[in-house]
Amino acid sequence: MFVDEVIIKVKAGNGGDGCTAFRREKFIPDGGPFGGNGGKGASIIFKTDLGLRTLLDLRYNKLIKAPKGANGSGKNKNGRGAEDVIIKVPVGTTIKDMDTGFIIADLTKENDEVVVAKGGRGGRGNTAFATPSNPAPDFSEKGEPGEEKTLKVELRLLADVGFVGMPSVGKSTLLSKISASKPKIAAYHFTTLTPNLGVVRVKDGRTFVAADLPGLIKGASLGEGLGDKFLKHVQRTRVIAHIIDMSGLEGRDPLEDYEIINKELKDFDEKLIKKPQVIIANKMDLEEAKENLKRFKAKYNLPVYEISAIKNEGVDKALVAIANELDKVEKEPLFKEETFESHVLYKFKKEQPFTIVRDNDIYVVKGKEVEKLFKMTKFTDEGARRFARKLKAMGIDEKLVEMGAKPGDRVQIMDMIFEFKE
């Protein structure tokens, strides 16, 4: 089964918890803190594999969860970091963060890889918090939460040339004649339900990869027929081979077919219509093909390569024309840099990393940094005091007073309610 688009959730591993422990050995008075740090949580990595042609495995694995790091222990033993989870995907896979709308990566080479969700760092043990003023801290941290994301994973085939055209114009027949690909061929529409790839060798030794894309119809850019499900695969191609049934055997007008397909390409993506096109007139061995070709040339005044794919006539000349166009066109990235997550520029302004809203008589504090601090805090007496100091340093106490909070008022952070004290 060919699957080229899935939406999945990923959850990287939490860091292991730090340990609160003390050295208690004979003849070593005031042994001090002895708790180790937690291990790093596992990250989730996508890596390309040339042997894959579909995202089928991800369809049945909608939640990918990575293991957490091991907890620290006494005697300053640090927890073991969890092994990263590597997910294999086909070359040509694009990963998009559904929450931000940014592209995380476009994997177009063998063994390309990207971290899609970063594992949390391990929590620090109490040894790490020892200072001259507090040589024996009685608290440690929980592990940092791993990243959670909802991802849209799309496969756009890596082909130099895309064969486009109405159903039953002979795209699959042509591909079967010029490559080792064996697409399904039959005398009915939409025989091809999935894109087929084939490596083509021109008689002068040049090679290119061609994709036979399922037949398009009027309204394809809006989802009609097989619709935009396969139009996206044309986006990576450098040249479009527009195949037309010049015989009109299916009862359609070849000139109208040409206009409809070009309109659908343009409506789907303006850049598609700007790609170089090689127009191939197929089924020239049939009646009325010559007359229709005359009408076509008279109207459009474009070079047209006449072939009969079924008889393998005129094909070499068309392949040379395609190879010549490919020699003129350089490969370009599918996405602009500003669409990638890694290229987002964060401006450091004097903005508070939290929001506070009043819900009846409760002040609700939200914010990524606040919530991460909450999740990593062990609420022992000393841990709670450290948590309060951190909130004050962020400016939360000052903001609460500004909003009218008084001692004894309730403040909620995530699922816990605290009593406000100045």
PAKEPA-490560 format. One line per 3 residues: number of its first residue (from 1); their letters; for each residue x, y, z of N, C-alpha, C. Coordinates in pm, whole numbers, m for minus. Layout:
PAKEPA-490560
NUM) A) X,Y,Z,X,Y,Z,X,Y,Z  ...
END
This chain:
PAKEPA-490560
1) MFV) 84,m120,0,0,0,0,88,125,0  55,218,m89,132,342,m97,66,446,m6  140,489,95,94,593,188,193,707,182
4) DEV) 147,827,148,240,939,134,210,1055,228  118,1036,323,87,1144,417,27,1087,544  83,1123,658,29,1079,787,46,1193,888
7) IIK) m39,1192,989,m25,1283,1102,m2,1199,1226  107,1226,1296,143,1146,1412,177,1237,1530  178,1179,1649,223,1249,1769,353,1184,1816
10) VKA) 447,1267,1858,573,1216,1910,594,1272,2051  648,1188,2137,677,1229,2276,816,1178,2310  912,1272,2319,1048,1236,2357,1051,1197,2504
13) GNG) 1155,1126,2543,1165,1077,2681,1198,1187,2780  1139,1178,2898,1174,1270,3007,1313,1236,3059  1379,1335,3112,1505,1308,3180,1480,1232,3309
16) GDG) 1579,1155,3352,1567,1084,3479,1572,1182,3596  1513,1144,3707,1512,1231,3826,1647,1229,3895  1685,1347,3949,1803,1352,4033,1774,1291,4169
19) CTA) 1880,1255,4241,1865,1185,4369,1906,1276,4485  1830,1268,4592,1868,1335,4716,1925,1230,4810  2053,1237,4836,2119,1137,4923,2234,1206,4996
22) FRR) 2277,1143,5106,2386,1198,5186,2487,1088,5217  2611,1132,5226,2719,1037,5255,2723,1010,5405  2703,886,5440,2704,847,5581,2798,727,5597
25) EKF) 2923,757,5629,3022,651,5645,3099,672,5775  3141,564,5830,3216,569,5955,3347,645,5933  3382,724,6027,3506,802,6027,3504,916,5924
28) IPD) 3388,942,5860,3378,1057,5768,3265,1146,5818  3297,1234,5913,3192,1321,5967,3149,1424,5863  3024,1467,5874,2971,1568,5781,2997,1529,5636
31) GGP) 2954,1408,5602,2982,1353,5468,2929,1438,5354  2818,1506,5376,2767,1596,5273,2677,1527,5172  2632,1603,5070,2538,1549,4971,2607,1442,4885
34) FGG) 2526,1344,4843,2584,1230,4771,2489,1178,4662  2395,1265,4615,2295,1222,4516,2339,1252,4373  2325,1154,4285,2367,1168,4145,2258,1229,4057
37) NGG) 2295,1266,3936,2204,1326,3838,2130,1219,3760  2014,1256,3711,1939,1165,3624,1996,1162,3483  1964,1056,3409,2012,1042,3272,1923,1117,3174
40) KGA) 1977,1146,3056,1903,1219,2952,1794,1130,2893  1678,1188,2866,1571,1115,2799,1602,1094,2652  1541,993,2593,1567,962,2452,1502,1064,2361
43) SII) 1575,1104,2258,1519,1190,2152,1459,1100,2044  1373,1159,1961,1315,1087,1847,1375,1145,1720  1436,1058,1641,1510,1100,1522,1448,1035,1398
46) FKT) 1425,1114,1294,1383,1060,1165,1507,1049,1076  1523,934,1011,1640,910,926,1595,843,797  1650,887,684,1608,832,556,1668,695,530
49) DLG) 1591,615,457,1632,480,419,1596,460,272  1696,432,189,1672,418,46,1581,300,13  1568,206,106,1485,88,80,1337,112,99
52) LRT) 1300,228,153,1158,257,179,1098,342,67  973,316,33,904,391,m71,769,445,m24  736,423,103,604,460,153,612,490,302
55) LLD) 511,561,353,502,592,496,407,496,567  390,378,511,292,282,562,315,251,709  441,234,751,468,198,891,417,304,988
58) LRY) 425,432,947,381,539,1036,229,545,1047  159,497,945,13,499,950,m38,418,1069  30,311,1102,m14,223,1210,64,248,1340
61) NKL) 132,361,1346,210,394,1465,189,542,1494  65,578,1528,26,718,1537,87,790,1659  133,715,1759,199,775,1875,334,708,1893
64) IKA) 439,789,1882,575,738,1903,626,798,2033  653,710,2129,694,755,2263,831,699,2295  922,786,2331,1059,745,2361,1076,720,2511
67) PKG) 1170,635,2551,1189,604,2694,1257,717,2770  1231,723,2900,1292,825,2986,1431,779,3029  1509,875,3075,1640,843,3129,1628,779,3266
70) ANG) 1733,707,3306,1732,643,3438,1754,747,3547  1696,722,3663,1711,813,3776,1853,805,3833  1898,916,3891,2025,914,3962,2009,837,4092
73) SGK) 2120,804,4153,2114,728,4279,2223,776,4374  2226,718,4492,2325,756,4592,2467,726,4547  2561,771,4627,2704,756,4596,2741,831,4467
76) NKN) 2665,939,4439,2689,1023,4320,2684,945,4190  2599,844,4185,2585,766,4061,2482,831,3970  2527,867,3853,2437,928,3756,2356,821,3683
79) GRG) 2233,856,3648,2149,762,3574,2195,749,3429  2167,634,3370,2204,610,3230,2108,686,3138  2163,746,3035,2080,811,2935,2007,708,2849
82) AED) 1885,738,2809,1808,645,2726,1856,652,2581  1848,540,2511,1891,534,2372,1788,600,2282  1836,684,2192,1746,757,2102,1666,661,2015
85) VII) 1544,703,1981,1456,625,1894,1473,675,1751  1512,586,1660,1534,624,1520,1421,567,1434  1351,655,1365,1240,617,1277,1287,629,1133
88) KVP) 1279,520,1057,1322,520,918,1208,570,829  1243,660,737,1144,716,643,1206,719,503  1125,727,398,1180,732,262,1250,865,232
91) VGT) 1342,862,139,1402,985,89,1293,1068,21  1291,1197,51,1186,1285,m1,1079,1317,102  1105,1279,228,1007,1301,335,1020,1443,393
94) TIK) 907,1507,409,900,1641,471,828,1628,604  882,1694,708,821,1689,841,782,1830,883  655,1846,917,601,1978,953,542,1974,1093
97) DMD) 572,2076,1172,515,2090,1306,374,2149,1291  273,2074,1329,135,2118,1311,98,2235,1402  168,2250,1514,134,2357,1607,190,2492,1562
100) TGF) 311,2492,1506,374,2618,1466,359,2646,1317  336,2540,1237,327,2556,1093,461,2557,1023  570,2543,1098,703,2546,1038,746,2406,993
103) IIA) 830,2405,888,889,2280,841,1008,2247,929  1007,2129,989,1121,2087,1072,1236,2042,983  1205,1968,878,1310,1920,788,1250,1872,657
106) DLT) 1333,1877,553,1301,1818,423,1415,1724,390  1392,1595,406,1499,1495,398,1510,1444,255  1613,1487,185,1623,1459,42,1747,1377,4
109) KEN) 1824,1333,102,1946,1258,71,1950,1129,153  2031,1036,108,2049,911,182,2111,941,319  2055,877,422,2103,890,561,2087,1031,617
112) DEV) 2003,1115,554,1965,1243,617,1892,1212,747  1917,1291,849,1844,1269,974,1818,1401,1045  1715,1401,1128,1680,1521,1203,1615,1479,1334
115) VVA) 1645,1554,1439,1580,1532,1569,1445,1604,1566  1337,1528,1570,1204,1590,1563,1149,1621,1701  1198,1551,1803,1157,1578,1941,1276,1549,2031
118) KGG) 1318,1649,2106,1439,1638,2187,1407,1583,2326  1488,1487,2369,1470,1431,2502,1508,1531,2611  1444,1519,2727,1471,1610,2837,1603,1579,2905
121) RGG) 1667,1681,2959,1791,1658,3033,1759,1595,3168  1857,1528,3223,1835,1466,3353,1828,1569,3464  1746,1540,3564,1739,1629,3680,1867,1620,3762
124) RGN) 1904,1730,3825,2028,1732,3904,2006,1675,4043  2104,1598,4088,2100,1547,4225,2140,1655,4323  2123,1626,4453,2150,1733,4550,2298,1771,4557
127) TAF) 2386,1684,4510,2528,1721,4508,2551,1844,4421  2476,1853,4311,2495,1963,4216,2453,2097,4273  2374,2097,4381,2323,2223,4436,2403,2270,4557
130) ATP) 2509,2198,4592,2589,2237,4709,2663,2367,4682  2656,2459,4776,2725,2589,4768,2788,2616,4904  2881,2711,4911,2940,2743,5044,2836,2783,5147
133) SNP) 2731,2852,5102,2627,2895,5197,2527,2784,5228  2521,2683,5143,2430,2569,5166,2503,2441,5126  2595,2394,5211,2680,2280,5174,2606,2146,5172
136) APD) 2489,2139,5228,2416,2010,5230,2271,2032,5190  2246,2065,5062,2107,2088,5018,2023,1962,5029  1899,1982,5071,1809,1868,5094,1705,1857,4981
139) FSE) 1747,1886,4860,1652,1876,4749,1727,1840,4620  1652,1791,4524,1706,1760,4391,1595,1788,4289  1628,1773,4162,1532,1803,4056,1473,1676,3997
142) KGE) 1349,1692,3946,1295,1589,3857,1356,1610,3718  1345,1511,3632,1398,1524,3497,1316,1623,3414  1382,1686,3318,1313,1779,3228,1219,1700,3137
145) PGE) 1098,1749,3115,1006,1679,3023,1060,1677,2880  1041,1566,2811,1078,1559,2670,979,1636,2585  1021,1677,2467,934,1754,2378,819,1667,2328
148) EKT) 703,1732,2316,585,1666,2257,542,1748,2135  518,1679,2023,477,1750,1902,377,1667,1823  294,1739,1749,208,1675,1649,268,1708,1513
151) LKV) 300,1604,1437,372,1622,1312,290,1577,1192  303,1651,1084,250,1605,955,369,1558,873  368,1431,838,479,1372,764,429,1344,622
154) ELR) 498,1404,524,457,1390,384,572,1338,301  539,1254,206,637,1204,110,611,1268,m25  713,1334,m77,707,1387,m213,819,1319,m291
157) LLA) 782,1241,m390,878,1158,m460,990,1240,m523  1112,1184,m517,1227,1249,m578,1242,1199,m720  1190,1274,m815,1201,1237,m956,1245,1359,m1034
160) DVG) 1324,1336,m1139,1368,1447,m1225,1255,1494,m1316  1175,1397,m1362,1069,1425,m1459,938,1367,m1409  831,1444,m1421,699,1394,m1387,613,1380,m1511
163) FVG) 558,1260,m1533,465,1239,m1644,326,1278,m1599  269,1382,m1660,135,1425,m1625,45,1415,m1748  m85,1405,m1723,m181,1398,m1832,m311,1338,m1783
166) MPS) m411,1344,m1868,m541,1286,m1837,m530,1134,m1820  m633,1070,m1763,m631,925,m1754,m624,860,m1892  m553,748,m1899,m546,665,m2020,m481,733,m2139
169) VGK) m387,826,m2113,m315,887,m2225,m188,808,m2259  m151,710,m2174,m36,626,m2204,87,652,m2119  70,717,m2004,185,747,m1918,252,618,m1868
172) STL) 171,526,m1818,226,401,m1765,289,317,m1875  226,315,m1992,281,239,m2104,418,294,m2142  429,426,m2148,557,487,m2183,664,453,m2080
175) LSK) 630,464,m1951,729,434,m1847,775,289,m1855  683,198,m1885,719,56,m1895,812,30,m2013  804,113,m2118,888,95,m2236,1029,152,m2218
178) ISA) 1042,253,m2133,1170,323,m2123,1247,290,m1996  1188,209,m1907,1256,174,m1783,1219,31,m1744  1275,m13,m1632,1244,m146,m1583,1120,m147,m1494
181) SKP) 1056,m31,m1478,935,m22,m1397,822,m102,m1462  740,m165,m1379,628,m246,m1428,496,m195,m1373  453,m76,m1415,324,m24,m1366,208,m104,m1421
184) KIA) 96,m98,m1350,m24,m167,m1397,m81,m94,m1518  m112,m170,m1622,m166,m112,m1746,m294,m185,m1781  m401,m109,m1802,m529,m171,m1839,m613,m70,m1914
187) AYH) m718,m120,m1980,m801,m34,m2066,m915,30,m1989  m884,95,m1877,m986,171,m1805,m915,284,m1730  m995,384,m1693,m937,501,m1628,m887,469,m1488
190) FTT) m791,551,m1444,m734,540,m1310,m680,400,m1281  m616,339,m1382,m548,213,m1358,m435,234,m1258  m363,345,m1275,m254,378,m1183,m310,448,m1061
193) LTP) m296,384,m946,m348,440,m821,m237,494,m733  m111,461,m767,3,511,m692,110,554,m791  193,653,m755,300,694,m846,399,579,m867
196) NLG) 452,570,m988,555,471,m1019,682,543,m1060  795,492,m1013,924,550,m1047,1001,457,m1138  1077,515,m1230,1161,435,m1317,1287,511,m1354
199) VVR) 1399,439,m1361,1525,500,m1404,1535,485,m1555  1551,597,m1625,1551,599,m1771,1692,627,m1822  1737,547,m1920,1867,571,m1982,1844,615,m2126
202) VKD) 1894,733,m2157,1884,787,m2293,1991,719,m2380  1968,713,m2510,2061,643,m2599,2201,702,m2599  2216,830,m2557,2350,890,m2550,2417,869,m2414
205) GRT) 2353,788,m2326,2413,752,m2198,2364,831,m2079  2295,943,m2100,2241,1019,m1988,2127,944,m1921  2111,965,m1792,2003,897,m1718,1924,998,m1637
208) FVA) 1800,964,m1609,1717,1045,m1519,1609,956,m1459  1548,1006,m1352,1440,933,m1285,1307,995,m1326  1216,911,m1375,1084,958,m1418,977,903,m1325
211) ADL) 875,982,m1301,762,941,m1218,635,945,m1302  566,832,m1306,436,823,m1372,331,855,m1267  271,971,m1278,176,1016,m1176,33,983,m1219
214) PGL) m49,937,m1126,m187,899,m1159,m262,1007,m1235  m351,964,m1324,m423,1055,m1414,m495,1167,m1343  m479,1286,m1396,m548,1403,m1343,m674,1429,m1424
217) IKG) m767,1500,m1366,m889,1540,m1436,m921,1683,m1398  m1022,1738,m1458,m1065,1873,m1425,m1107,1879,m1278  m1053,1976,m1205,m1083,1989,m1062,m986,1912,m974
220) ASL) m879,1859,m1033,m784,1780,m955,m722,1861,m842  m693,1989,m866,m631,2073,m764,m721,2094,m644  m851,2070,m663,m949,2082,m552,m985,1947,m493
223) GEG) m919,1842,m540,m942,1708,m484,m1027,1618,m568  m1066,1660,m689,m1147,1574,m775,m1062,1458,m827  m1127,1343,m849,m1054,1224,m896,m952,1184,m791
226) LGD) m828,1164,m834,m721,1138,m738,m663,1270,m686  m704,1379,m751,m685,1514,m699,m546,1550,m652  m544,1638,m550,m416,1689,m502,m337,1585,m425
229) KFL) m391,1465,m411,m318,1358,m342,m185,1331,m410  m182,1345,m544,m59,1315,m616,1,1436,m688  m72,1547,m695,m15,1667,m756,109,1713,m680
232) KHV) 114,1689,m549,229,1736,m471,358,1669,m515  348,1549,m575,470,1482,m619,534,1550,m738  456,1631,m810,512,1706,m924,602,1819,m874
235) QRT) 582,1861,m748,653,1978,m697,804,1959,m696  851,1837,m676,995,1814,m672,1057,1797,m810  978,1767,m910,1034,1741,m1043,1092,1869,m1103
238) RVI) 1194,1852,m1186,1256,1967,m1252,1192,1995,m1388  1142,1890,m1450,1080,1903,m1583,949,1825,m1582  849,1880,m1650,720,1811,m1664,708,1759,m1807
241) AHI) 683,1629,m1819,654,1570,m1950,502,1561,m1962  447,1646,m2044,301,1655,m2059,259,1561,m2172  196,1451,m2136,159,1349,m2234,13,1367,m2273
244) IDM) m10,1375,m2404,m145,1400,m2456,m184,1286,m2550  m307,1237,m2533,m362,1140,m2629,m409,1220,m2750  m322,1228,m2851,m352,1312,m2965,m456,1249,m3058
247) SGL) m487,1121,m3036,m586,1056,m3123,m729,1091,m3085  m748,1136,m2960,m884,1163,m2912,m965,1036,m2896  m896,923,m2876,m963,793,m2869,m1066,786,m2756
250) EGR) m1041,859,m2649,m1131,854,m2532,m1251,947,m2547  m1260,1014,m2663,m1372,1105,m2685,m1347,1245,m2633  m1223,1272,m2592,m1189,1406,m2545,m1113,1480,m2655
253) DPL) m1114,1613,m2645,m1039,1696,m2738,m898,1715,m2681  m791,1674,m2755,m654,1687,m2703,m618,1830,m2663  m669,1929,m2736,m639,2068,m2703,m699,2107,m2569
256) EDY) m821,2059,m2546,m887,2088,m2419,m816,2016,m2304  m771,1892,m2329,m695,1817,m2227,m573,1897,m2183  m501,1950,m2281,m379,2025,m2253,m408,2146,m2165
259) EII) m514,2217,m2196,m549,2336,m2120,m595,2302,m1978  m673,2194,m1967,m724,2154,m1834,m610,2117,m1741  m516,2034,m1790,m406,1990,m1704,m319,2109,m1662
262) NKE) m290,2198,m1755,m209,2315,m1719,m279,2403,m1616  m410,2415,m1628,m485,2495,m1531,m479,2430,m1392  m491,2298,m1387,m485,2230,m1257,m347,2243,m1193
265) LKD) m243,2235,m1276,m108,2255,m1223,m92,2395,m1165  m141,2494,m1237,m130,2632,m1192,m212,2656,m1067  m333,2602,m1062,m420,2623,m946,m362,2557,m821
268) FDE) m294,2445,m838,m235,2375,m723,m113,2449,m670  m26,2493,m761,96,2563,m721,144,2644,m841  147,2774,m824,185,2864,m935,321,2828,m994
271) KLI) 410,2774,m911,545,2742,m958,546,2624,m1055  444,2538,m1050,442,2420,m1137,431,2459,m1283  350,2559,m1312,328,2598,m1451,452,2666,m1510
274) KKP) 544,2710,m1423,667,2774,m1469,779,2674,m1496  758,2549,m1460,859,2447,m1487,866,2419,m1637  984,2383,m1688,994,2348,m1830,905,2229,m1862
277) QVI) 838,2236,m1976,751,2126,m2020,800,2070,m2153  795,1938,m2161,816,1870,m2289,682,1808,m2327  626,1853,m2438,494,1806,m2480,511,1683,m2569
280) IAN) 448,1574,m2526,459,1447,m2598,322,1406,m2650  311,1396,m2781,185,1356,m2843,187,1204,m2861  107,1134,m2783,106,987,m2787,m7,936,m2877
283) KMD) 1,808,m2910,m99,738,m2993,m106,796,m3135  12,835,m3186,16,894,m3320,m4,788,m3430  m10,661,m3391,m36,555,m3489,m185,540,m3517
286) LEE) m270,611,m3441,m414,597,m3458,m472,705,m3549  m591,675,m3602,m659,771,m3689,m690,901,m3615  m695,1008,m3688,m728,1142,m3641,m615,1207,m3560
289) AKE) m510,1130,m3525,m401,1187,m3448,m330,1297,m3527  m305,1273,m3657,m235,1372,m3739,m314,1501,m3752  m445,1487,m3772,m530,1604,m3786,m535,1685,m3657
292) NLK) m548,1613,m3543,m550,1681,m3413,m416,1750,m3384  m307,1687,m3427,m175,1747,m3406,m162,1877,m3485  m214,1880,m3606,m211,2002,m3685,m286,2114,m3614
295) RFK) m404,2083,m3561,m482,2184,m3488,m404,2232,m3364  m341,2138,m3296,m266,2171,m3175,m151,2267,m3207  m72,2234,m3308,43,2318,m3344,m2,2454,m3394
298) AKY) m112,2458,m3466,m162,2585,m3518,m204,2678,m3404  m259,2621,m3300,m307,2703,m3188,m196,2744,m3093  m104,2652,m3062,m6,2679,m2956,134,2710,m3007
301) NLP) 166,2668,m3128,299,2696,m3184,410,2655,m3088  402,2533,m3037,501,2479,m2944,562,2353,m3003  688,2321,m2966,746,2195,m3012,672,2077,m2951
304) VYE) 639,1979,m3033,567,1860,m2988,644,1737,m3038  660,1638,m2950,732,1516,m2986,631,1404,m3007  628,1354,m3131,529,1253,m3169,581,1113,m3135
307) ISA) 498,1037,m3064,537,900,m3030,417,806,m3040  448,680,m3043,350,574,m3019,412,485,m2912  371,506,m2789,433,432,m2678,414,282,m2693
310) IKN) 296,240,m2737,267,97,m2748,358,30,m2851  396,105,m2958,484,51,m3062,630,94,m3044  653,174,m2939,788,222,m2909,847,302,m3027
313) EGV) 764,386,m3088,806,467,m3203,822,613,m3161  933,675,m3198,957,815,m3168,997,844,m3025  1010,738,m2944,1036,757,m2801,1175,813,m2776
316) DKA) 1276,764,m2848,1414,809,m2825,1428,960,m2841  1365,1014,m2943,1373,1158,m2968,1312,1237,m2852  1200,1187,m2799,1136,1255,m2685,1225,1249,m2561
319) LVA) 1292,1136,m2539,1379,1122,m2422,1499,1217,m2431  1553,1232,m2550,1664,1326,m2569,1619,1468,m2536  1498,1503,m2578,1444,1638,m2549,1429,1658,m2399
322) IAN) 1382,1555,m2329,1369,1566,m2183,1505,1583,m2118  1602,1501,m2160,1737,1509,m2103,1799,1646,m2129  1774,1702,m2247,1827,1835,m2278,1770,1942,m2185
325) ELD) 1640,1932,m2157,1577,2027,m2064,1634,2011,m1924  1658,1887,m1883,1713,1862,m1750,1852,1922,m1736  1929,1918,m1844,2064,1975,m1840,2061,2126,m1815
328) KVE) 1950,2190,m1850,1941,2335,m1835,1891,2377,m1696  1828,2284,m1626,1759,2320,m1500,1835,2265,m1381  1868,2352,m1289,1935,2309,m1166,1831,2269,m1062
331) KEP) 1875,2182,m971,1786,2142,m862,1770,2257,m764  1647,2280,m723,1619,2385,m626,1548,2325,m506  1572,2381,m387,1500,2330,m269,1351,2353,m281
334) LFK) 1274,2262,m226,1129,2272,m235,1074,2385,m149  1140,2411,m35,1090,2512,59,1191,2625,76  1139,2744,100,1225,2858,129,1275,2848,273
337) EET) 1389,2913,298,1451,2902,429,1361,2949,543  1282,3055,516,1201,3111,625,1089,3018,669  1063,2910,592,959,2816,633,1012,2711,728
340) FES) 1145,2706,748,1202,2604,834,1209,2652,978  1184,2559,1067,1186,2590,1210,1323,2639,1254  1430,2582,1199,1565,2617,1242,1606,2757,1199
343) HVL) 1529,2817,1108,1564,2950,1060,1478,3059,1124  1395,3022,1220,1315,3123,1288,1406,3205,1380  1403,3336,1367,1486,3423,1449,1405,3471,1569
346) YKF) 1455,3440,1687,1385,3483,1807,1444,3617,1854  1360,3718,1866,1404,3849,1911,1390,3855,2063  1500,3885,2128,1499,3887,2273,1451,4023,2321
349) KKE) 1324,4030,2351,1264,4153,2402,1242,4138,2552  1211,4248,2616,1182,4242,2759,1037,4199,2778  1014,4073,2747,879,4019,2760,878,3913,2870
352) QPF) 777,3913,2951,768,3816,3058,731,3678,3002  800,3574,3048,777,3441,2993,657,3371,3056  551,3447,3085,433,3387,3148,313,3478,3125
355) TIV) 196,3423,3150,73,3503,3150,m4,3470,3278  m76,3569,3329,m159,3548,3448,m299,3598,3417  m396,3513,3439,m536,3554,3424,m611,3523,3553
358) RDN) m712,3603,3580,m791,3581,3702,m917,3505,3666  m935,3392,3729,m1052,3308,3709,m1131,3305,3840  m1234,3390,3849,m1307,3410,3975,m1209,3458,4082
361) DIY) m1185,3377,4185,m1095,3422,4292,m959,3353,4285  m926,3293,4170,m798,3224,4155,m716,3291,4044  m588,3314,4070,m496,3367,3971,m427,3248,3902
364) VVK) m449,3235,3774,m395,3121,3698,m271,3166,3622  m157,3102,3652,m30,3136,3589,3,3031,3485  34,3076,3361,70,2984,3253,197,3033,3185
367) GKE) 266,2941,3119,390,2974,3048,480,2853,3043  549,2836,2931,633,2717,2915,740,2706,3023  809,2817,3051,917,2813,3149,863,2783,3289
370) VEK) 751,2844,3322,690,2821,3453,648,2674,3466  583,2623,3362,534,2485,3368,649,2384,3369  757,2415,3296,874,2326,3301,935,2325,3441
373) LFK) 948,2443,3502,1000,2452,3638,913,2372,3734  781,2384,3718,688,2310,3804,709,2159,3790  720,2112,3665,734,1968,3642,866,1913,3694
376) MTK) 968,1999,3704,1099,1951,3747,1123,1970,3896  1023,2022,3966,1040,2049,4110,986,1935,4195  1068,1891,4290,1021,1799,4394,979,1886,4513
379) FTD) 853,1878,4551,800,1972,4648,824,1927,4792  953,1911,4823,995,1901,4962,997,2042,5019  1028,2057,5147,1030,2191,5205,1130,2280,5133
382) EGA) 1253,2230,5117,1356,2311,5053,1329,2326,4904  1274,2221,4838,1241,2228,4696,1133,2331,4670  1033,2338,4761,925,2435,4745,977,2577,4762
385) RRF) 1070,2595,4857,1127,2729,4876,1206,2773,4753  1280,2681,4694,1355,2712,4571,1259,2747,4458  1150,2673,4448,1048,2700,4345,992,2841,4361
388) ARK) 964,2881,4487,910,3015,4513,1012,3122,4476  1140,3096,4505,1244,3196,4472,1253,3213,4320  1244,3102,4247,1252,3107,4101,1135,3188,4042
391) LKA) 1014,3165,4096,897,3240,4049,914,3389,4074  968,3422,4191,989,3563,4224,1090,3626,4129  1196,3550,4097,1299,3601,4005,1242,3624,3865
394) MGI) 1142,3546,3827,1078,3565,3696,989,3688,3692  954,3741,3810,868,3858,3815,722,3825,3838  693,3699,3873,553,3660,3891,493,3724,4016
397) DEK) 570,3728,4126,518,3790,4248,482,3937,4223  573,4007,4155,550,4149,4126,425,4168,4041  405,4080,3943,289,4091,3855,160,4062,3932
400) LVE) 163,3965,4023,45,3933,4102,3,4052,4189  101,4116,4250,72,4233,4334,11,4344,4248  69,4360,4129,18,4462,4036,m127,4435,3998
403) MGA) m165,4306,3991,m301,4269,3954,m396,4270,4073  m342,4302,4193,m428,4315,4309,m429,4196,4402  m337,4101,4382,m332,3983,4470,m286,4024,4609
406) KPG) m347,3960,4709,m313,3987,4849,m272,3857,4916  m194,3866,5026,m155,3744,5097,m278,3659,5131  m267,3532,5103,m378,3440,5128,m458,3408,5002
409) DRV) m444,3490,4896,m514,3460,4770,m457,3332,4707  m540,3267,4628,m499,3140,4567,m440,3163,4428  m329,3091,4403,m259,3098,4275,m246,2956,4220
412) QIM) m290,2936,4095,m284,2803,4034,m178,2795,3926  m94,2691,3938,3,2658,3833,m20,2513,3796  m59,2490,3672,m99,2358,3625,m209,2302,3715
415) DMI) m187,2187,3780,m295,2127,3859,m278,2149,4009  m191,2242,4048,m168,2266,4191,m203,2409,4226  m264,2427,4342,m303,2560,4390,m219,2597,4511
418) FEF) m159,2717,4507,m74,2766,4614,m140,2885,4683  m90,2915,4801,m136,3034,4871,m32,3144,4853  m79,3260,4807,15,3368,4777,64,3433,4905
421) KE) 199,3449,4911,263,3519,5022,364,3617,4965  363,3738,5016,459,3837,4966,594,3814,5031
END
